[in-house]
Amino acid sequence: MGKSGAVGDLAEDTALVAAGDGRFTATLSKEWEIWGPMGGYVAAVALRAAGEMSPFSRPASFFCHYLGVAFFDEVDVEVETLRSGRTACSQRVSLTQRGKTILEGLVWSTDQVEGLEHHVAQAPGVPGPHELASIEELLPDQPAPPFAFWNNIESRPVEFEREWPPPDARPPVWQTWARFRPAATFQDPWVDAGRSVVLIDVQSWPSASRHHAWRQPAYIAPSLDLYVSFHEPASDQEWLLADGYSPAAADGLIGWTGRLWTPGGRLVAAGGGQALCRPIPTGG
């Protein structure tokens, strides 16, 4: 995405200040801007808060509704335990700002338990990250990415077209290897799972818009919701393949799915959601 500017650190920018009784505050950083604070980043704050209150170290799933666009300022976070047992915990997480609800989320976390095991998911047959060029190398003359968020991710696209928009429709698929900057992985399992939340969420618009970019439609499409299932921890893997697909869009709704793969073909996380088209505001 061109030459990098300031970089946001996921661990630092999702840090929480405890306020007691399952309540926290966090400050949303401008380094994560896409049409406002990037949804997956805000969701990662919620996930981290759940981790602070969970008795378990492994997040199993995350689901949220995006209810408002936040300001780059302090948010209030409240975690409520809905059910907690010997091996699993369910929590509700609410983010509010200036009296307005920004996000409502649900989180399951689990302990280590014995059960069925199989790994039959087949990763896309694409070149690995070290076989591809970064966006900075592909677009050396671009002064900056379109949104600050992209400074935080080193992106190596599987397919790249220098001339954009293209002359006709492209498949609604977006695949890129992604590595976080400045820290690529995190020892805290809840922060590292935040990588998956961010990278699943961001796959919505790039995959859907590829099919329509040749017409240069005057829309943005903020996500209404997000679901992420965490399959395998990947704190030992700097690079993750974002594998996004938008199979259908109609009546202003864009459906999309996203998966994350390691270079060795392990499925780290999967999810999806719905996005709602909105006209680009006057003035861009």
C-alpha positions, 0 to 999 in steps of 0.5 A, spaced: 500 500 500 505 504 498 510 507 503 509 506 510 507 512 515 506 511 523 505 504 525 500 502 530 502 496 535 496 491 536 498 490 543 499 497 545 493 500 542 488 494 545 491 496 552 485 496 557 485 500 564 481 496 569 476 500 572 473 494 577 467 489 577 468 487 569 469 494 567 475 497 563 477 503 559 481 503 552 483 509 547 482 508 540 488 509 536 488 513 529 493 508 527 487 503 525 483 508 521 478 505 515 472 509 515 473 511 522 476 506 527 477 499 523 471 494 526 476 488 527 480 493 531 474 495 535 472 488 536 479 486 538 479 491 544 472 487 546 476 480 545 481 482 549 477 485 555 473 478 555 480 475 556 481 479 562 475 476 565 475 469 563 478 463 567 481 460 560 486 462 556 483 460 549 478 464 546 473 459 542 469 464 538 467 471 537 461 474 535 459 482 535 454 487 532 457 493 530 452 499 532 455 505 531 462 508 529 466 510 534 471 517 535 478 516 536 478 517 543 476 513 550 471 508 550 468 504 556 468 496 556 464 492 560 464 484 561 459 480 563 459 473 565 453 469 562 455 462 564 462 459 566 463 452 568 469 447 568 471 447 561 467 453 558 465 460 559 460 465 555 461 472 556 457 479 553 462 485 552 459 492 551 463 498 548 460 505 549 462 512 548 459 518 550 453 515 552 452 511 545 453 503 544 459 502 539 459 494 539 455 488 543 459 482 543 459 475 545 465 470 547 466 463 548 472 461 551 475 454 553 480 450 557 484 444 554 479 438 553 479 431 550 475 430 544 475 429 536 480 431 532 481 432 524 484 437 520 482 436 513 481 443 510 485 444 504 489 451 504 489 455 497 494 453 492 498 459 492 505 462 493 508 463 500 509 470 502 517 469 501 515 468 493 511 474 493 513 482 493 510 487 498 505 492 496 511 497 498 515 493 492 509 493 487 507 500 488 514 504 490 511 511 487 505 511 491 506 516 497 501 513 502 496 507 503 489 510 502 487 509 510 492 509 516 490 502 518 494 499 512 501 501 515 500 496 520 500 490 516 505 488 511 501 485 505 503 481 500 498 480 495 497 473 491 494 477 485 496 484 483 494 488 477 498 495 477 492 498 473 486 499 477 480 499 476 481 493 471 477 493 465 472 488 467 469 484 473 474 480 477 472 474 481 470 476 488 476 473 492 481 477 495 488 473 498 494 476 501 499 474 506 499 479 512 504 480 517 503 485 523 507 491 524 511 492 528 510 486 532 508 480 528 505 475 533 504 476 541 505 471 547 498 473 550 493 468 547 487 473 547 492 479 543 494 474 538 487 472 537 486 479 535 490 478 529 485 473 527 479 478 528 482 484 525 484 480 519 477 476 518 474 482 518 478 486 513 476 481 508 469 483 507 470 489 502 476 488 498 473 481 496 466 484 494 469 490 491 474 486 486 467 484 482 465 491 481 471 495 481 471 496 474 465 500 474 467 504 480 461 504 484 460 510 489 459 506 495 462 504 502 460 498 506 461 498 513 460 491 516 454 490 520 456 484 524 462 479 525 463 472 527 470 468 528 471 461 530 478 460 532 481 453 530 488 453 532 493 458 535 498 461 531 503 465 535 508 461 532 507 464 525 508 471 523 505 470 516 497 469 515 494 468 508 487 472 508 483 468 504 476 472 503 470 471 498 464 474 497 459 469 494 453 474 494 451 481 494 444 484 493 439 489 496 444 493 499 447 487 503 454 484 502 455 477 504 462 475 505 466 469 508 474 469 511 479 464 512 486 465 515 491 460 513 499 459 516 504 458 510 504 450 512 497 450 510 493 450 517 487 453 518 487 458 524 481 461 524 474 462 519 468 467 519 464 472 516 459 477 516 454 481 512 456 488 510 451 494 508 452 498 502 452 506 503 453 512 498 460 515 499 459 521 503 459 528 499 466 530 498 469 523 499 
